[in-house]
Structures are given as structure tokens and as C-alpha cells.
Amino acid sequence: MNDTLEQRKTFQELKPKYEKLVDLAAVILNSAIEKNNIKVHSIKFRVKDYTSFLEKIERKQYNDPFKECTDIA
């Protein structure tokens, strides 16, 4: 799939929602880890950047990338 203006716009519109999701998941996971006294070296949270997203959807040949790509956040 080629990089399109519409696709880029959709990604930019959704990115704040994914960032909120990542923040919420981090709070929940860190709370559960602390509550259960689980020893963890490190955990990384991130929203996939647009370039990585584009590379993945091209490699996987997704028809509907925003539904098929499951690791944006």
C-alpha cells in the first residue's frame, strides 16, 4: 500500500487516542505489577511511528491497515 495523504491524515488523527491508550495501559499494568509485588526489569510503552506503520502495512499487504495492524499502540 502506498503512502497517501488520507492515510497519513487518519494516522495523525488517531495518534492522540493511541497515546492515551498507551498511557492508560501503562498505569494499569504498572499498578498490577506493584500491587502483586512482581519484579520487572523494564517495560516499554510506545505508539508506532508513521514510518514504521507504513513499512509494516506495505510488508503485510494490509487492505484495511487501521483494522488489521494490531500493534500501533
N, C-alpha and C positions, 0 to 999 in steps of 0.2 A: 504494500500500500504506500502510496506516495504521500509526502508531507503536503497537506492542504491548509489553506487559510482557515477553513471551517473547523478542521480537526484541531489545529493549534488553538483556535478561539475556545473550543469546547474544553480542551485540556486546561487552559488558563482559567476558565470559569469554574471548573470542578476542583482545581488545585486547593483553594481555601477549605473546601469541605473535606478533602483528603487530609489536609494538615490538622484540622480539628479532630478527625477520626484517629490519626496517629497520636495526638496529644491525649485523647481520652483513653485509648488503648494502653498508652504508657502509664497513665495514672492507675488504671485498673490492675494492670499486670504488676507494677511495682508495689502497689498496696497488698496484693495477694502474696507476693514474694516475701514482703516484710512481715505480714501477719502470720505466715506459716514458717517464718524463720528459715527460709531457703537460701542457701549460699549460692550466689551467682557471680561469675567473674565480670561479665558485662552484657548488656543488651543494647542493640542499636535500633532506633526507630527512624524511618525516613519516608519521604514521598519521592517516588521515582521521578527523575528529571525528564523533561520532554524529549531530549535526545535519546536517552535510554529507552523510553516508552516507544519512540518511533522505530528504533533499531529492533526492539522485540516484536512489534506488530508486523514489521516487514519480514523478519525471520520466520515468525509463526504463521504468516499469511492470514491474519485475522480478517474476517469480513465485517465484524462489528467490534472493534477493538475496546471500546469502553465497557462492553459487557463481557468480552472474552478474556481480557487481560486481568488476571486476578491478583497481581502483586503491585499495583500502583502505589498503595499505602502499606 
